């Protein structure tokens, strides 16, 4: 199967790193991609940072030459959705990180506390009751509810911690309104990546650590999938899940070996 792969889409958290700790094989993966001149997209459901933030983070880990077009986040996908749906100047209340807020302001939206026309929610490491209260009141006043991604947990060096999906669930319970989800497993991020790569789904490999988003979303579009067990999933969960990745690897080193063999 890997012999036919012409491009890569890869998740970041749980695949390339956990928190600030690079995972084994990080640098070797990019060395291989550059060596065989294989195009790639880094696609993450984490909306907390901007593409420039990820370029900086990768540079600090010894990976140079990454460009903005190599990165798609649920934040950039959410901005695209909002631009297609609402005019510039629309008032937003945002539960999320500075990176998401910067992207929204740069796109021409106005951030407010009260009287929001849309509530946008992503991962927020500084979540407070006041933020959840404000989001709930704006939604109950009629503001549509948009979530960057449904990930209930987030891989950190200490283990799995609450993700954006956990925050969405809390606000949904308080507001009685379900969010419109933008990130993986929804098709928007994958379609954007395929357009940038210029490859067909069956020629493209999605590398991910979470079955319910990375693997499920990619398979829905016919993209080939490789699951690595360095993030959310375990060997047991990978075996027992109704959704099965095309390939399963302990981590990036094993995947890189398989890619090298296929391209040898």
SVG drawing of the C-alpha trace seen along z (x, -y; Angstrom):
<svg xmlns="http://www.w3.org/2000/svg" viewBox="-32 -45 50 51">
<polyline fill="none" stroke="black" stroke-width="0.4" points="0.0,0.0 2.7,-2.5 4.3,-2.1 1.5,-4.2 1.7,-7.0 2.7,-10.4 1.9,-12.8 1.5,-12.8 -1.0,-14.5 0.1,-14.2 -1.4,-15.2 1.0,-16.9 0.0,-16.4 0.6,-12.8 2.4,-12.1 5.3,-14.6 5.3,-15.6 3.6,-15.5 3.5,-19.0 7.0,-20.4 8.6,-17.0 9.5,-15.8 8.6,-12.2 11.2,-9.7 11.4,-9.9 10.3,-13.6 13.4,-14.8 13.8,-11.6 10.3,-11.9 11.1,-15.4 14.5,-14.2 12.8,-11.4 10.1,-13.7 12.7,-16.1 14.9,-13.3 12.2,-11.8 10.7,-15.2 7.3,-14.1 4.8,-17.0 3.1,-17.1 0.6,-18.9 0.5,-19.1 -3.1,-19.1 -4.0,-19.5 -7.2,-19.9 -5.4,-22.1 -6.7,-25.7 -4.6,-27.3 -1.7,-28.3 -1.3,-29.9 0.6,-28.4 3.5,-30.7 3.6,-29.4 3.9,-25.8 6.7,-26.9 8.5,-28.4 7.9,-25.3 9.2,-23.0 12.2,-25.2 13.1,-24.9 12.9,-21.1 15.4,-21.2 12.9,-21.1 13.5,-24.0 11.9,-25.0 8.3,-24.6 6.0,-27.1 2.5,-28.4 1.0,-26.4 2.3,-23.2 0.0,-23.7 -3.7,-23.5 -5.3,-23.8 -8.8,-23.6 -8.4,-27.3 -7.6,-28.2 -10.4,-25.9 -12.8,-27.7 -11.8,-31.1 -12.4,-29.9 -15.9,-28.6 -16.8,-31.8 -15.6,-33.9 -17.8,-31.9 -20.8,-32.2 -20.6,-35.6 -19.5,-39.1 -16.4,-40.9 -17.2,-42.8 -19.4,-40.0 -19.2,-40.1 -17.7,-36.9 -17.3,-35.7 -14.3,-33.3 -13.4,-30.7 -9.9,-29.7 -6.2,-30.5 -4.5,-33.7 -3.6,-32.0 -7.3,-31.4 -8.2,-35.0 -5.4,-36.4 -6.5,-34.6 -10.1,-35.8 -9.2,-39.4 -6.9,-39.3 -9.8,-37.9 -11.8,-41.0 -14.1,-39.7 -14.7,-41.7 -14.2,-40.1 -16.8,-41.0 -18.0,-39.8 -21.7,-40.6 -24.0,-40.8 -22.0,-38.2 -23.5,-37.2 -21.5,-33.9 -19.8,-32.0 -16.6,-30.2 -15.0,-27.6 -11.6,-25.8 -9.0,-24.5 -8.5,-27.0 -5.8,-26.3 -7.0,-29.3 -10.7,-28.2 -12.7,-29.8 -16.3,-29.6 -16.7,-33.2 -15.8,-32.3 -18.2,-29.4 -21.0,-31.6 -20.5,-34.3 -20.5,-31.7 -23.6,-30.1 -25.5,-33.4 -24.6,-34.5 -25.7,-31.2 -29.0,-31.3 -29.5,-34.8 -29.4,-33.4 -25.8,-33.3 -24.8,-30.2 -22.3,-27.9 -19.2,-26.9 -16.6,-24.4 -13.1,-24.1 -12.8,-20.4 -14.4,-17.5 -11.3,-16.1 -12.3,-15.2 -8.7,-14.8 -5.3,-16.2 -2.0,-14.3 0.5,-16.0 3.8,-14.8 1.8,-14.0 -0.8,-12.0 -4.2,-12.7 -5.8,-15.9 -9.1,-17.6 -9.4,-18.8 -11.6,-21.2 -14.4,-18.6 -14.6,-18.5 -15.2,-22.3 -17.8,-22.0 -19.6,-19.3 -19.8,-21.5 -21.1,-24.5 -23.5,-22.4 -24.9,-21.0 -25.3,-24.5 -26.8,-26.1 -28.9,-23.1 -27.3,-23.9 -25.1,-21.5 -22.1,-23.1 -21.3,-23.1 -17.9,-21.2 -15.3,-22.3 -12.1,-20.2 -11.4,-16.5 -13.2,-14.2 -15.3,-16.7 -14.2,-16.8 -13.1,-20.4 -9.6,-20.1 -8.9,-17.0 -10.3,-18.5 -8.2,-21.6 -5.1,-19.5 -5.8,-17.5 -6.3,-20.7 -2.9,-22.0 -1.1,-18.7 -2.7,-18.1 -3.0,-14.4 -5.9,-12.0 -7.1,-10.5 -5.8,-7.0 -2.3,-8.5 -2.3,-10.2 -1.4,-8.9 -2.9,-10.3 -0.7,-9.8 -2.7,-10.1 -2.9,-9.1 -6.7,-9.3 -9.1,-6.9 -12.2,-8.9 -10.8,-12.0 -7.6,-11.4 -8.5,-7.9 -12.2,-8.1 -12.2,-11.5 -9.5,-10.4 -11.1,-7.1 -14.4,-8.9 -12.7,-10.6 -10.8,-7.5 -7.4,-8.6 -5.1,-5.8 -4.4,-5.8 -1.5,-5.0 -2.2,-5.0 0.8,-5.6 0.4,-4.5 2.3,-7.5 -0.8,-9.6 -4.3,-8.7 -4.8,-5.2 -3.3,-2.0 -2.6,1.4 -5.8,2.6 -8.0,-0.3 -6.6,0.0 -7.5,3.7 -11.0,3.4 -12.3,0.3 -14.9,0.7 -12.8,-1.6 -9.5,0.0 -6.6,-2.0 -4.9,-0.6 -1.7,-0.3 -0.7,-0.5 2.8,-1.4 4.3,-1.7 5.6,-5.1 7.3,-7.2 10.5,-5.2 8.6,-2.1 6.5,-4.0 9.5,-5.7 11.2,-2.3 8.1,-1.1 8.0,-4.2 11.7,-3.8 11.2,-0.2 8.3,-1.1 10.3,-3.8 13.5,-1.8"/>
</svg>
